[in-house]
Structures are given as C-alpha cells and as structure tokens.
C-alpha cells in the first residue's frame, strides 16, 4: 500500500509520526484545552542537572570559559553618565563541540536516541542546531539527517545558511536542502516516517533540559569571579529554548538575575517570503522567530513546546542589523576575539543596557558562537550589497530592513530599543483566545496561561478585558 | 555523452511540491514557485547528466532526482572588501 504523501495527508499524520519518533506521549500531560503539566513534562525525562552535566561532559559539551570584557566595558563607561556602565561578561559557548551553545541542546537528544535504540536522528533547523546534532550524533554512533531551508527560487543560498549546512556535512550528516517555505516541517515528517529515526526537535524537554547547565554554570562562574550574582543576563532570543533553558538553570542555582531577551529587529520582512529570504543578514536570533514564538510557543514541530520563553522573560531588547555588525567588529578590535552573529546580538543588547546600569552591576552575555567563511559579518555585508542592499555608516535607526543597513559611526549610537512586554503578553492572550474562547477556560487553563506569561490571576482578569 | 560514473559524489534536485500543491499559508511571492529539494550522495549507477538518477546519501537513504551537479562543493567566503567595517575600532568610537 502506498501512503498519501500530499501536504494535507502528511500533516494529518503529524501526531502519530511524532509519537513514534520520540517515544514521548504528550497526551499524558494534558490538563485542559489549553493547560498541560509543564513541570511534570520537564521532570519526566528523568535527568537531574548532575546527569545532564555528566552526559554533556562525555561529548565535549559544557564547562565553557567566562570572560570579562574589560576594554568594551571601559569604552561603554566613556559614553555613559558618571557612575554608569555595568561590567560586561561573556560566556564563550563557541568552545562547545560544534561551536555554539546548541551542542547542549543536541547532547541529551542524541544520548536518549542512542539509549532508546534509534539508528539515527533527524532535526529541522536553520543551522547551528543542525551542526550540533550532527556533531553529537557522530560521537554517539548515530546516523544523522538535517533538514534545512537553504535557497530561494533562483537557487541562491544565504552565505551563513550555506556554511551551517557545510558544517553538518563535515560531521557526516546528510543535509536535505530545501527552498523557502514552511513546508520544511512537512518534509521533516515524511523523512521521520521513511527512516524511523529519532526526532531531535529543538523543542522537546531533552533539548531544553540540555541548556539548563548553561544557566547553572554561568551563575557559578560569576559567583567565583566576582563574589556576587549577576544582575542581568542577556540572551539572544529566537525560538525561546536558549532563554528558557538558561533561566531554568539560573533558578536551579538560586540566581534571580533579570532575564533579558534580545533579538535583531527584522520587522517588515516576511520569514516565508522567497524574495525576503536573501535580504536579511541574520538567519536566526531575530524578531521573525522571537516574537511569534514568545507569543505562541506551540507553533512548533512538537505537540507542546518545552521552550516557553515568556514564563521567564523580564525584559526584551531589540537591536538592528547595523548595530550588531558594529559591535561584532568592535569585539574583534577591542577584545581580540572573532565570534559569530548569535552571541553578538545579545552583546549588542548588553552594550546598550550597560549604559543604563550602575558601574558596579554585572551583565552577562550568555553565549558566543563560532564565525568563519559565510558566517563572518564581512561575508554577510558583502552578500547584502550583492542583493542590492545599501550599506553605509550613519545613524543605525535610519536603516530599513530589506533596503539598507546603517552601521553606527560611534559607540554612542548603539542604543537598541525596548520591546513592549505588556503588548507581547496581550498578544499571547489573543493567541490563546483563538484556541479557546476565554469564557470556556477552566481554573487550570487560567492558572496555566497566567504562569505562561509570568503573571498572576489578577493581571489575567484585567488583561482579558483589553483583548 | 556526459556519462557520470557510478560512485561519483553528485547532487540531485527534485520538485517536492508544485506551486498548486504548496501549503495554504505560503505568502504570495513564494506561492508561485515550486518547493524544491537538493541532496548530495553517491551515484548508484553510471548515468547521464540531467537525467533522473538514484543516489545513496550519507545516511544511507536512496534518493531519486535530476542529476544537477557533479562533485558539489562549497564556495562561500569572507566576501569582498567592505570598507565600512575597516574604520571601526581603530579610534574615534567615543
């Protein structure tokens, strides 16, 4: 019997394919139409933080250095009001096996896949995570397939995407390269069905648990280096796993620092647009993922997303492309390290926030990633120029996404701007209301929704009147 | 003419969904284009360039598609000179 492999038919088989490709039945956590038992789902995977750290140490993950950026901090203080300019630290996650924090996320999935007897793993990803899964799979003796959106209808691939695909292949993975479109998920399902491999989704409890070690490590490192807790931790935000896992790890270490998201503002560009695909210089860590995933986490390739960023997010800073390129170059010239775009996004957010904070405060940028051909900011800007984007120096606020990138002339022009958190929470509520009329929400649903946006029931009652 | 030997590392291309078969939520400019896949692997039999062939991928899957590239490789680089970056961080930041 041949299966119906049309888009509609495959999407209709989603739940059944997911269940057999992860050995995880999400139905058991269901508490209502909206609510599910998030903490039980996270704990059921059976790994303590100590287990996670031990598993990760087997495959070259974790225990990455923490550096204080003395020169950048000094530069920020020169443009700040007297007494302002927090100490900036960075956790050098590029030191993980595949060159980014994503190795933490992939490590537990690969371990579980091997334990459960799967022959291979599959992940759908824009890139760094693919390299991480490929690297971890190689070390666990598993086959690996990465499903990646790579090229537009003219066959042109964004250089960073191309590099990330190359890295997956370097670790022995098969890379399925796809044109622009949301059907990536459709083809992921088909490939899972064909191979019977494990779905190493970014959004399983395994993926998020793996990042908890990052928050735990960074807290302990800052304590031992400064004798204090960090005051703020800046986290590049896209799908929400980085923020969720890090924040959970910080809480496990008893750290209550402000958890601040940071994304590159790509407003005006459509993520599934064939034209816009190659007119953005950032392939992740941007608002095209950051906002929709914050305001509705369950739009992903698993029934319930373990990455629920609004549960932990205290603030959200947006930076623009030109600002990140400026800070990337400054990191190299002032601090003597070249790093890739993801961590430099949160570094840009940290520079803008450090100016507002007292000089004795501590702000931690919790990741870096590797850079190189394709990923390098020179490569991105050169490609942007070839795509007809104007690149110039000036006031970065004048940049228009998809048309121009304006790189600051001076550090003082790196300002970032705040995303309205209340607006995000209301947007989440609207999305929840689309799933089920709020009049029909049970007490469990109400408590779940409030917790999912880090608010209480009193706030919920007020907020529901506004949507 | 243009025969490629079995075992050669090649890339094939396949249309997964025609424009009519695409997902309903696809935006207008993308809707008019087919959904295309490219995969690399080892050619399973002597074949002609530009014809439908079967490859064995790195994960061991057999995939059929149109033979598009012989010896696919990467050419991405650090890009051309971008003068706007060169003057950053050598003084004048403050």
Interface residues (C-beta under 8 A of the other chain):
Chain A: X6 X7 X75 X78 X79 X120 X143 X144 X145 X150 X151 X153 X159 X162 X163 X166 X169 X172 X173 X174 X175 X176 X177 X178 X179 X180 X181 X182 X183 X186 X187 X194 X195 X270 X272 X273 X274 X275 X325 X326 X329 X330 X332 X333 X334 X373 X374 X376 X377 X378 X379 X380 X381 X382 X383 X385 X391 X392 X393 X407 X410 X411 X412
Chain B: X16 X17 X21 X22 X23 X25 X26 X27 X29 X30 X33 X34 X35 X36 X37 X38 X39 X40 X41 X57 X58 X59 X60 X61 X74 X76 X77 X78 X79 X80 X81 X82 X84 X85 X87 X88 X89 X90 X92 X93 X94
